[in-house]
Amino acid sequence: MKFDLHDYLPYLLNRVGFTLSDQFSQELAADSLTVSMWRVLAVLWHDGPQHMTGLAELTSIDVSTLSRLIGSLQRRGLVTRKRAGGDGRYVRAALTSRGTALTERLLPKALALEDRLIGAMTPRDVATLKRLLDQLYENVSAKTIAVGF
């Protein structure tokens, strides 16, 4: 069996993801935010108010962890959490004006990180990379995996 960790795709993806997360964590620390909190704010800013299940999917954060994050962000006045419609089981989260202002202040830092990541890559290469990453996510997120015999 041949195995080279330095050529192993999950390792390479994790290495990039960890480094990006670590660098952005340092940017967010001044506002006492985590990368997970940032993802929640960014999704709510980009996509508008969300039910918890949709927000969990868009942020890749499990619902129980997300619920605690939303509670923390709500206590800080960055998001609101309201029961949706007549069914008390559905909670909808939305940014407050304070949350919107903070997110918009942090967006240039997030975009600068992306620019550093891209470096000298061509726009075509960036588009290809993003398409391939979307495909990798689809592959790994598939509910069932076909096994041939």
Phi and psi in degrees as a GROMACS rama.xvg file:
@    title "Ramachandran Plot"
@    xaxis  label "Phi"
@    yaxis  label "Psi"
@TYPE xy
-101.192  129.143  LYS-2
-145.712  123.864  PHE-3
-123.524  105.935  ASP-4
-52.9194  -38.9494  LEU-5
-73.8093  -4.85308  HIS-6
-119.191  8.77667  ASP-7
-88.0961  116.886  TYR-8
-55.2616  -47.4558  LEU-9
-57.4104  -37.7531  PRO-10
-64.5541  -45.7083  TYR-11
-63.2072  -42.7192  LEU-12
-64.5234  -43.1892  LEU-13
-63.9045  -40.537  ASN-14
-61.2755  -45.2953  ARG-15
-65.3123  -47.8426  VAL-16
-60.5962  -43.5655  GLY-17
-62.8411  -44.6203  PHE-18
-64.243  -43.9604  THR-19
-62.2167  -46.1839  LEU-20
-60.9905  -42.9864  SER-21
-63.3715  -45.0245  ASP-22
-65.9401  -42.731  GLN-23
-71.8342  -30.9421  PHE-24
-56.3362  -39.1498  SER-25
-65.0258  -37.3398  GLN-26
-66.7939  -39.3844  GLU-27
-77.3486  -21.5722  LEU-28
-58.8891  -32.9925  ALA-29
-61.0761  -25.557  ALA-30
-106.531  13.831  ASP-31
53.3021  43.4103  SER-32
-113.789  152.385  LEU-33
-101.948  167.906  THR-34
-62.2681  -37.8068  VAL-35
-62.8294  -42.0397  SER-36
-61.6955  -41.5413  MET-37
-59.8353  -43.4421  TRP-38
-60.3441  -40.5786  ARG-39
-62.234  -49.2019  VAL-40
-60.6651  -44.364  LEU-41
-63.8981  -41.9021  ALA-42
-65.7719  -44.9155  VAL-43
-64.8962  -34.9782  LEU-44
-66.8527  -45.7419  TRP-45
-75.51  -45.2532  HIS-46
-104.357  -6.00568  ASP-47
81.9193  -175.074  GLY-48
-53.7426  143.66  PRO-49
-137.305  146.271  GLN-50
-73.0576  155.513  HIS-51
-59.1363  -40.5613  MET-52
-65.1278  -41.2308  THR-53
-66.1474  -40.5675  GLY-54
-65.2915  -38.9636  LEU-55
-61.2616  -43.0525  ALA-56
-66.2386  -44.631  GLU-57
-69.1964  -27.4877  LEU-58
-99.4573  -8.87414  THR-59
58.6965  39.4374  SER-60
-121.105  130.951  ILE-61
-66.4044  152.996  ASP-62
-59.4515  -40.1342  VAL-63
-66.4328  -42.3117  SER-64
-66.0847  -41.1571  THR-65
-61.3974  -40.6332  LEU-66
-59.5983  -41.954  SER-67
-66.8673  -40.4355  ARG-68
-62.5224  -44.4453  LEU-69
-61.6766  -41.4436  ILE-70
-59.3419  -44.0404  GLY-71
-63.9476  -45.6236  SER-72
-65.5858  -34.1914  LEU-73
-67.2921  -43.7886  GLN-74
-61.4966  -28.6133  ARG-75
-86.1956  -0.689704  ARG-76
77.4659  21.0471  GLY-77
-96.6752  -25.7604  LEU-78
-137.102  159.944  VAL-79
-112.582  155.239  THR-80
-135.029  119.853  ARG-81
-132.765  146.598  LYS-82
-67.917  135.873  ARG-83
-95.975  127.269  ALA-84
60.3991  -153.41  GLY-85
-84.5088  -10.0573  GLY-86
-95.7231  109.711  ASP-87
-67.8777  -8.26876  GLY-88
-78.2578  -20.2785  ARG-89
-99.662  123.177  TYR-90
-111.49  137.54  VAL-91
-117.716  127.786  ARG-92
-105.204  144.695  ALA-93
-147.308  154.646  ALA-94
-74.6065  145.087  LEU-95
-87.269  173.609  THR-96
-62.5542  -35.334  SER-97
-65.3773  -41.3992  ARG-98
-65.1011  -39.0535  GLY-99
-63.5767  -45.798  THR-100
-62.1244  -42.5076  ALA-101
-64.399  -45.3966  LEU-102
-60.1009  -44.932  THR-103
-67.5904  -29.1697  GLU-104
-71.8559  -32.1412  ARG-105
-86.2784  -18.963  LEU-106
-54.7784  -44.4909  LEU-107
-60.025  -33.5229  PRO-108
-67.6719  -40.2811  LYS-109
-65.2617  -41.4746  ALA-110
-68.8706  -34.9095  LEU-111
-65.1691  -37.3591  ALA-112
-63.6956  -42.1548  LEU-113
-62.9944  -41.0303  GLU-114
-61.0368  -41.4698  ASP-115
-63.6405  -39.7079  ARG-116
-62.848  -44.7527  LEU-117
-68.6065  -38.9698  ILE-118
57.6325  -125.989  GLY-119
-95.4794  13.7626  ALA-120
-63.4687  146.421  MET-121
-76.2238  156.811  THR-122
-55.4894  -35.7539  PRO-123
-65.1503  -43.9497  ARG-124
-62.8946  -40.5629  ASP-125
-62.769  -44.7372  VAL-126
-62.032  -42.3436  ALA-127
-63.7379  -44.8946  THR-128
-59.88  -45.3385  LEU-129
-64.0123  -39.8877  LYS-130
-63.599  -43.2437  ARG-131
-66.8502  -39.4557  LEU-132
-64.0006  -39.5744  LEU-133
-60.7689  -41.4267  ASP-134
-65.6317  -41.9982  GLN-135
-60.4153  -41.5994  LEU-136
-63.4126  -44.3394  TYR-137
-59.8308  -44.2541  GLU-138
-60.0494  -47.0679  ASN-139
-77.0412  -22.3076  VAL-140
-90.4678  -6.11343  SER-141
-56.2406  134.892  ALA-142
-68.326  -36.5519  LYS-143
-127.483  145.505  THR-144
-114.033  122.469  ILE-145
-72.41  131.627  ALA-146
-118.122  122.558  VAL-147
-90.8478  140.99  GLY-148
